């Protein structure tokens, strides 16, 4: 198998898409010990689980590797378009690198202020991935940009600006 094809398979990840868990009000108020249950490999909280205000802080954490073909494509096409957008001007966008991508020693380099996200998610080292935080609270853990992460970011920014 060619190295590029192998890296693409690793980027996509070996896990099949999981059905999102059901979210009742009691589930959303669960303890930190249950946080991993709230955020499997791909999930976004329902809109009624959070409130966006004019003072809300929206943070996007992009997890990638320089040798991941889908990451390279995003970095060359979608990211420049997003960086020029009004939405980008209204979010804090951070990039986290996966070291030793595609090896058993792969690991995400977490800055100290984001280390808590390791405990709140079941992140593996597949890429790309986008985490969206609203006022410091993780509300989305997604693997798709145009289908899930970008529409959510647009919605959050629109609500913030309309508040």
C-alpha positions as CSV (number, residue, x, y, z in Angstrom):
1,X,0.0,0.0,0.0
2,X,1.3,3.4,-0.9
3,X,2.3,5.7,2.1
4,X,-0.2,8.3,1.0
5,X,-3.1,5.8,1.0
6,X,-2.0,4.5,4.3
7,X,-1.9,8.0,5.8
8,X,-5.3,8.8,4.4
9,X,-6.7,5.7,6.1
10,X,-5.1,6.7,9.4
11,X,-6.5,10.3,9.0
12,X,-10.0,9.0,8.5
13,X,-9.6,6.9,11.6
14,X,-10.3,3.2,12.1
15,X,-13.5,3.8,14.1
16,X,-16.8,3.5,12.4
17,X,-19.2,6.4,12.9
18,X,-21.1,6.0,16.1
19,X,-24.7,6.9,16.7
20,X,-24.8,10.0,18.9
21,X,-26.1,9.5,22.4
22,X,-29.5,10.8,23.5
23,X,-29.3,14.0,25.5
24,X,-31.9,14.6,28.2
25,X,-31.6,17.6,30.6
26,X,-30.3,15.3,33.3
27,X,-27.5,14.0,31.0
28,X,-26.4,17.6,30.2
29,X,-25.9,18.3,33.9
30,X,-23.8,15.2,34.5
31,X,-20.6,15.4,36.5
32,X,-17.1,15.8,35.1
33,X,-16.6,12.0,35.5
34,X,-19.3,11.5,32.9
35,X,-17.9,14.1,30.4
36,X,-16.4,11.4,28.2
37,X,-19.9,10.0,27.7
38,X,-21.1,13.3,26.4
39,X,-18.4,13.6,23.7
40,X,-17.6,10.5,21.8
41,X,-15.5,10.8,18.6
42,X,-18.1,13.0,16.8
43,X,-20.8,15.0,18.4
44,X,-22.4,18.4,18.8
45,X,-24.7,19.3,21.6
46,X,-28.3,20.3,20.6
47,X,-28.9,24.0,20.3
48,X,-31.1,24.1,23.4
49,X,-28.2,22.9,25.5
50,X,-26.4,26.3,25.4
51,X,-27.1,30.0,25.2
52,X,-25.2,32.4,23.0
53,X,-25.0,36.1,24.1
54,X,-23.3,39.2,22.8
55,X,-20.5,38.6,25.2
56,X,-20.0,34.9,24.4
57,X,-16.5,33.7,23.5
58,X,-16.4,31.2,20.7
59,X,-13.2,29.2,20.4
60,X,-12.4,26.7,17.6
61,X,-9.6,24.2,18.2
62,X,-8.3,22.6,15.0
63,X,-6.3,19.4,15.5
64,X,-4.2,18.4,12.5
65,X,-1.0,16.9,11.2
66,X,1.3,18.3,8.5
67,X,1.4,14.8,6.8
68,X,-2.4,14.1,6.9
69,X,-3.8,14.4,3.3
70,X,-7.2,15.7,4.4
71,X,-5.5,18.2,6.7
72,X,-3.3,19.4,3.9
73,X,-6.3,19.9,1.7
74,X,-8.2,21.9,4.5
75,X,-5.1,24.0,5.1
76,X,-4.8,24.9,1.4
77,X,-8.4,25.4,0.5
78,X,-11.0,25.8,3.3
79,X,-8.8,27.4,6.0
80,X,-7.8,30.4,3.8
81,X,-11.5,31.0,2.9
82,X,-12.5,30.8,6.6
83,X,-9.6,33.0,7.7
84,X,-10.9,35.7,5.4
85,X,-14.5,35.4,6.7
86,X,-16.5,37.5,9.1
87,X,-16.9,34.4,11.3
88,X,-13.2,34.0,11.7
89,X,-13.0,37.6,13.0
90,X,-15.4,36.6,15.7
91,X,-13.8,33.5,17.0
92,X,-10.6,32.5,18.6
93,X,-9.0,29.9,16.3
94,X,-6.3,27.7,17.6
95,X,-4.3,24.9,15.9
96,X,-3.0,21.9,17.7
97,X,-0.5,19.6,16.1
98,X,-0.4,15.8,16.3
99,X,3.2,14.7,16.8
100,X,4.5,11.4,15.4
101,X,1.3,11.2,13.3
102,X,0.5,7.7,12.0
103,X,2.7,5.9,14.6
104,X,1.8,4.3,17.9
105,X,3.6,7.2,19.6
106,X,1.3,9.8,18.1
107,X,0.1,12.4,20.5
108,X,-1.7,15.7,20.5
109,X,0.3,18.7,21.8
110,X,-2.1,20.4,24.3
111,X,-1.4,23.8,25.7
112,X,-1.9,24.0,29.4
113,X,-5.2,26.0,29.2
114,X,-6.7,23.3,26.9
115,X,-5.4,20.1,28.7
116,X,-8.8,19.7,30.4
117,X,-10.2,18.8,26.9
118,X,-8.4,15.5,27.1
119,X,-10.6,14.5,30.0
120,X,-13.8,15.8,28.3
121,X,-13.3,13.9,25.0
122,X,-12.4,10.5,23.7
123,X,-9.9,11.9,21.2
124,X,-7.7,9.6,19.3
125,X,-4.9,10.8,17.1
126,X,-6.8,10.7,13.8
127,X,-7.1,14.0,12.0
128,X,-8.5,16.5,11.1
129,X,-10.8,17.4,14.0
130,X,-12.5,20.6,15.2
131,X,-13.5,21.2,18.7
132,X,-15.9,24.2,19.3
133,X,-16.1,25.8,22.7
134,X,-18.6,28.4,23.8
135,X,-17.7,30.4,26.9
136,X,-15.1,27.7,27.8
137,X,-17.6,24.9,27.5
138,X,-17.0,22.2,24.9
139,X,-20.1,22.0,22.7
140,X,-18.8,20.2,19.6
141,X,-16.3,17.5,18.7
142,X,-16.4,17.0,14.9
143,X,-14.4,15.4,12.1
144,X,-16.2,17.2,9.3
145,X,-15.6,20.8,8.5
146,X,-18.2,21.8,5.8
147,X,-20.9,19.4,7.0
148,X,-20.8,20.1,10.7
149,X,-18.1,22.4,12.2
150,X,-18.4,25.3,9.9
151,X,-22.3,25.5,9.9
152,X,-22.2,25.4,13.8
153,X,-19.6,28.2,13.9
154,X,-21.6,30.3,11.5
155,X,-24.7,29.8,13.6
156,X,-22.9,30.7,16.8
157,X,-21.4,33.9,15.4
158,X,-24.7,34.9,13.9
159,X,-26.5,34.5,17.2
160,X,-23.7,36.4,19.0
161,X,-23.9,39.3,16.7
162,X,-27.7,39.3,16.8
163,X,-27.8,39.3,20.6
